[in-house]
Amino acid sequence: MPIAMATGHAAGVCAALTVRHGRGPRGLPYRLVQRELLRQGARLRTGPPD
């Protein structure tokens, strides 16, 4: 369930950002998506695996 929730959260953020920036999902820089997810309180592992 947590993975499905995280995937849905990321998909929703991507959808909102594509509308806001007038681009398709492939045109969004991944850093923009990460930054928004972090702003919304998501916990991301952005570095190399432990």
Biopython code that builds the backbone (N, CA, C, O; Angstrom):
import numpy as np
from Bio.PDB.StructureBuilder import StructureBuilder

atoms = [
    (1, "MET", "N", (0.811, -1.191, 0.000)),
    (1, "MET", "CA", (0.000, 0.000, 0.000)),
    (1, "MET", "C", (0.865, 1.269, 0.000)),
    (1, "MET", "O", (0.551, 2.193, -0.750)),
    (2, "PRO", "N", (1.930, 1.363, 0.795)),
    (2, "PRO", "CA", (2.732, 2.601, 0.775)),
    (2, "PRO", "C", (3.323, 2.902, -0.607)),
    (2, "PRO", "O", (3.396, 4.061, -1.013)),
    (3, "ILE", "N", (3.743, 1.861, -1.323)),
    (3, "ILE", "CA", (4.324, 2.100, -2.645)),
    (3, "ILE", "C", (3.260, 2.632, -3.596)),
    (3, "ILE", "O", (3.530, 3.533, -4.390)),
    (4, "ALA", "N", (2.055, 2.080, -3.519)),
    (4, "ALA", "CA", (0.965, 2.556, -4.379)),
    (4, "ALA", "C", (0.619, 4.008, -4.043)),
    (4, "ALA", "O", (0.343, 4.804, -4.940)),
    (5, "MET", "N", (0.634, 4.350, -2.760)),
    (5, "MET", "CA", (0.336, 5.730, -2.360)),
    (5, "MET", "C", (1.417, 6.672, -2.879)),
    (5, "MET", "O", (1.106, 7.754, -3.378)),
    (6, "ALA", "N", (2.678, 6.274, -2.766)),
    (6, "ALA", "CA", (3.776, 7.125, -3.229)),
    (6, "ALA", "C", (3.732, 7.305, -4.745)),
    (6, "ALA", "O", (3.985, 8.397, -5.256)),
    (7, "THR", "N", (3.407, 6.223, -5.461)),
    (7, "THR", "CA", (3.308, 6.299, -6.914)),
    (7, "THR", "C", (2.166, 7.220, -7.326)),
    (7, "THR", "O", (2.317, 8.025, -8.246)),
    (8, "GLY", "N", (1.033, 7.107, -6.655)),
    (8, "GLY", "CA", (-0.104, 7.976, -6.948)),
    (8, "GLY", "C", (0.195, 9.435, -6.653)),
    (8, "GLY", "O", (-0.195, 10.322, -7.412)),
    (9, "HIS", "N", (0.892, 9.682, -5.544)),
    (9, "HIS", "CA", (1.273, 11.050, -5.183)),
    (9, "HIS", "C", (2.172, 11.629, -6.275)),
    (9, "HIS", "O", (1.958, 12.754, -6.729)),
    (10, "ALA", "N", (3.174, 10.861, -6.694)),
    (10, "ALA", "CA", (4.094, 11.335, -7.726)),
    (10, "ALA", "C", (3.366, 11.567, -9.048)),
    (10, "ALA", "O", (3.644, 12.544, -9.744)),
    (11, "ALA", "N", (2.439, 10.680, -9.399)),
    (11, "ALA", "CA", (1.687, 10.842, -10.643)),
    (11, "ALA", "C", (0.832, 12.107, -10.597)),
    (11, "ALA", "O", (0.743, 12.834, -11.586)),
    (12, "GLY", "N", (0.207, 12.368, -9.459)),
    (12, "GLY", "CA", (-0.603, 13.573, -9.317)),
    (12, "GLY", "C", (0.232, 14.830, -9.411)),
    (12, "GLY", "O", (-0.174, 15.804, -10.046)),
    (13, "VAL", "N", (1.396, 14.816, -8.784)),
    (13, "VAL", "CA", (2.300, 15.970, -8.862)),
    (13, "VAL", "C", (2.739, 16.195, -10.308)),
    (13, "VAL", "O", (2.762, 17.329, -10.785)),
    (14, "CYS", "N", (3.084, 15.116, -10.998)),
    (14, "CYS", "CA", (3.488, 15.245, -12.403)),
    (14, "CYS", "C", (2.356, 15.828, -13.246)),
    (14, "CYS", "O", (2.587, 16.701, -14.082)),
    (15, "ALA", "N", (1.142, 15.348, -13.026)),
    (15, "ALA", "CA", (0.000, 15.851, -13.786)),
    (15, "ALA", "C", (-0.205, 17.343, -13.534)),
    (15, "ALA", "O", (-0.422, 18.110, -14.472)),
    (16, "ALA", "N", (-0.136, 17.747, -12.282)),
    (16, "ALA", "CA", (-0.331, 19.165, -11.955)),
    (16, "ALA", "C", (0.775, 20.027, -12.556)),
    (16, "ALA", "O", (0.511, 21.119, -13.059)),
    (17, "LEU", "N", (2.004, 19.541, -12.506)),
    (17, "LEU", "CA", (3.117, 20.323, -13.051)),
    (17, "LEU", "C", (3.057, 20.420, -14.571)),
    (17, "LEU", "O", (3.449, 21.441, -15.136)),
    (18, "THR", "N", (2.575, 19.377, -15.241)),
    (18, "THR", "CA", (2.463, 19.464, -16.698)),
    (18, "THR", "C", (1.460, 20.535, -17.097)),
    (18, "THR", "O", (1.676, 21.262, -18.067)),
    (19, "VAL", "N", (0.368, 20.634, -16.355)),
    (19, "VAL", "CA", (-0.625, 21.674, -16.646)),
    (19, "VAL", "C", (-0.055, 23.050, -16.324)),
    (19, "VAL", "O", (-0.193, 23.986, -17.111)),
    (20, "ARG", "N", (0.583, 23.167, -15.167)),
    (20, "ARG", "CA", (1.122, 24.459, -14.737)),
    (20, "ARG", "C", (2.181, 24.985, -15.699)),
    (20, "ARG", "O", (2.252, 26.189, -15.950)),
    (21, "HIS", "N", (3.002, 24.087, -16.237)),
    (21, "HIS", "CA", (4.116, 24.511, -17.087)),
    (21, "HIS", "C", (3.833, 24.337, -18.579)),
    (21, "HIS", "O", (4.671, 24.686, -19.411)),
    (22, "GLY", "N", (2.668, 23.805, -18.921)),
    (22, "GLY", "CA", (2.304, 23.667, -20.323)),
    (22, "GLY", "C", (3.195, 22.722, -21.095)),
    (22, "GLY", "O", (3.481, 22.952, -22.270)),
    (23, "ARG", "N", (3.637, 21.659, -20.445)),
    (23, "ARG", "CA", (4.519, 20.678, -21.082)),
    (23, "ARG", "C", (3.928, 19.291, -20.899)),
    (23, "ARG", "O", (3.046, 19.074, -20.068)),
    (24, "GLY", "N", (4.430, 18.367, -21.687)),
    (24, "GLY", "CA", (4.088, 16.970, -21.473)),
    (24, "GLY", "C", (4.927, 16.425, -20.337)),
    (24, "GLY", "O", (5.906, 17.056, -19.938)),
    (25, "PRO", "N", (4.567, 15.268, -19.808)),
    (25, "PRO", "CA", (5.315, 14.706, -18.680)),
    (25, "PRO", "C", (6.791, 14.473, -18.988)),
    (25, "PRO", "O", (7.638, 14.620, -18.107)),
    (26, "ARG", "N", (7.101, 14.119, -20.209)),
    (26, "ARG", "CA", (8.517, 13.900, -20.557)),
    (26, "ARG", "C", (9.296, 15.204, -20.640)),
    (26, "ARG", "O", (10.527, 15.192, -20.631)),
    (27, "GLY", "N", (8.599, 16.317, -20.720)),
    (27, "GLY", "CA", (9.265, 17.609, -20.787)),
    (27, "GLY", "C", (9.548, 18.231, -19.434)),
    (27, "GLY", "O", (10.129, 19.313, -19.349)),
    (28, "LEU", "N", (9.131, 17.535, -18.360)),
    (28, "LEU", "CA", (9.375, 18.068, -17.014)),
    (28, "LEU", "C", (10.740, 17.614, -16.507)),
    (28, "LEU", "O", (11.041, 16.421, -16.552)),
    (29, "PRO", "N", (11.557, 18.523, -16.035)),
    (29, "PRO", "CA", (12.810, 18.104, -15.398)),
    (29, "PRO", "C", (12.494, 17.323, -14.118)),
    (29, "PRO", "O", (11.652, 17.743, -13.324)),
    (30, "TYR", "N", (13.160, 16.206, -13.925)),
    (30, "TYR", "CA", (12.874, 15.382, -12.745)),
    (30, "TYR", "C", (13.146, 16.134, -11.455)),
    (30, "TYR", "O", (12.505, 15.865, -10.439)),
    (31, "ARG", "N", (14.075, 17.061, -11.474)),
    (31, "ARG", "CA", (14.364, 17.841, -10.263)),
    (31, "ARG", "C", (13.166, 18.693, -9.845)),
    (31, "ARG", "O", (12.928, 18.897, -8.654)),
    (32, "LEU", "N", (12.423, 19.182, -10.818)),
    (32, "LEU", "CA", (11.218, 19.963, -10.534)),
    (32, "LEU", "C", (10.188, 19.094, -9.812)),
    (32, "LEU", "O", (9.554, 19.533, -8.852)),
    (33, "VAL", "N", (10.031, 17.866, -10.282)),
    (33, "VAL", "CA", (9.087, 16.933, -9.655)),
    (33, "VAL", "C", (9.570, 16.592, -8.241)),
    (33, "VAL", "O", (8.776, 16.599, -7.300)),
    (34, "GLN", "N", (10.850, 16.297, -8.089)),
    (34, "GLN", "CA", (11.395, 15.986, -6.761)),
    (34, "GLN", "C", (11.200, 17.154, -5.801)),
    (34, "GLN", "O", (10.798, 16.961, -4.653)),
    (35, "ARG", "N", (11.483, 18.350, -6.266)),
    (35, "ARG", "CA", (11.370, 19.523, -5.400)),
    (35, "ARG", "C", (9.929, 19.696, -4.906)),
    (35, "ARG", "O", (9.702, 19.999, -3.735)),
    (36, "GLU", "N", (8.966, 19.502, -5.800)),
    (36, "GLU", "CA", (7.563, 19.652, -5.413)),
    (36, "GLU", "C", (7.135, 18.543, -4.453)),
    (36, "GLU", "O", (6.405, 18.799, -3.496)),
    (37, "LEU", "N", (7.578, 17.333, -4.702)),
    (37, "LEU", "CA", (7.251, 16.238, -3.784)),
    (37, "LEU", "C", (7.818, 16.516, -2.390)),
    (37, "LEU", "O", (7.137, 16.312, -1.386)),
    (38, "LEU", "N", (9.058, 16.980, -2.335)),
    (38, "LEU", "CA", (9.667, 17.306, -1.044)),
    (38, "LEU", "C", (8.919, 18.451, -0.363)),
    (38, "LEU", "O", (8.725, 18.434, 0.852)),
    (39, "ARG", "N", (8.501, 19.445, -1.148)),
    (39, "ARG", "CA", (7.751, 20.570, -0.586)),
    (39, "ARG", "C", (6.450, 20.088, 0.048)),
    (39, "ARG", "O", (5.995, 20.647, 1.047)),
    (40, "GLN", "N", (5.865, 19.066, -0.526)),
    (40, "GLN", "CA", (4.611, 18.530, -0.020)),
    (40, "GLN", "C", (4.811, 17.503, 1.094)),
    (40, "GLN", "O", (3.841, 16.937, 1.598)),
    (41, "GLY", "N", (6.057, 17.261, 1.475)),
    (41, "GLY", "CA", (6.321, 16.381, 2.606)),
    (41, "GLY", "C", (6.644, 14.945, 2.266)),
    (41, "GLY", "O", (6.729, 14.106, 3.162)),
    (42, "ALA", "N", (6.825, 14.641, 0.996)),
    (42, "ALA", "CA", (7.188, 13.271, 0.620)),
    (42, "ALA", "C", (8.614, 12.984, 1.087)),
    (42, "ALA", "O", (9.463, 13.874, 1.136)),
    (43, "ARG", "N", (8.849, 11.739, 1.423)),
    (43, "ARG", "CA", (10.202, 11.319, 1.808)),
    (43, "ARG", "C", (10.819, 10.609, 0.618)),
    (43, "ARG", "O", (10.337, 9.558, 0.194)),
    (44, "LEU", "N", (11.884, 11.184, 0.082)),
    (44, "LEU", "CA", (12.549, 10.639, -1.101)),
    (44, "LEU", "C", (13.977, 10.262, -0.780)),
    (44, "LEU", "O", (14.639, 10.906, 0.033)),
    (45, "ARG", "N", (14.428, 9.244, -1.407)),
    (45, "ARG", "CA", (15.853, 8.911, -1.352)),
    (45, "ARG", "C", (16.442, 9.393, -2.663)),
    (45, "ARG", "O", (16.236, 8.757, -3.697)),
    (46, "THR", "N", (17.166, 10.494, -2.647)),
    (46, "THR", "CA", (17.661, 11.094, -3.878)),
    (46, "THR", "C", (19.143, 10.798, -4.107)),
    (46, "THR", "O", (19.682, 11.171, -5.149)),
    (47, "GLY", "N", (19.802, 10.151, -3.179)),
    (47, "GLY", "CA", (21.208, 9.829, -3.330)),
    (47, "GLY", "C", (21.391, 8.373, -3.690)),
    (47, "GLY", "O", (20.423, 7.664, -3.965)),
    (48, "PRO", "N", (22.650, 7.922, -3.687)),
    (48, "PRO", "CA", (22.919, 6.512, -3.990)),
    (48, "PRO", "C", (22.351, 5.610, -2.878)),
    (48, "PRO", "O", (22.190, 6.051, -1.740)),
    (49, "PRO", "N", (22.051, 4.356, -3.215)),
    (49, "PRO", "CA", (21.509, 3.439, -2.199)),
    (49, "PRO", "C", (22.502, 3.230, -1.065)),
    (49, "PRO", "O", (23.713, 3.345, -1.252)),
    (50, "ASP", "N", (21.979, 2.928, 0.094)),
    (50, "ASP", "CA", (22.842, 2.714, 1.273)),
    (50, "ASP", "C", (23.653, 1.444, 1.152)),
    (50, "ASP", "O", (24.426, 1.117, 2.052)),
]
sb = StructureBuilder()
sb.init_structure("model")
sb.init_model(0)
sb.init_chain("A")
sb.init_seg("    ")
for serial, (resi, resn, name, xyz) in enumerate(atoms, 1):
    if name == "N":
        sb.init_residue(resn, " ", resi, " ")
    sb.init_atom(name, np.array(xyz, "f"), 0.0, 1.0, " ", f" {name:<3s}", serial, name[0])
structure = sb.get_structure()
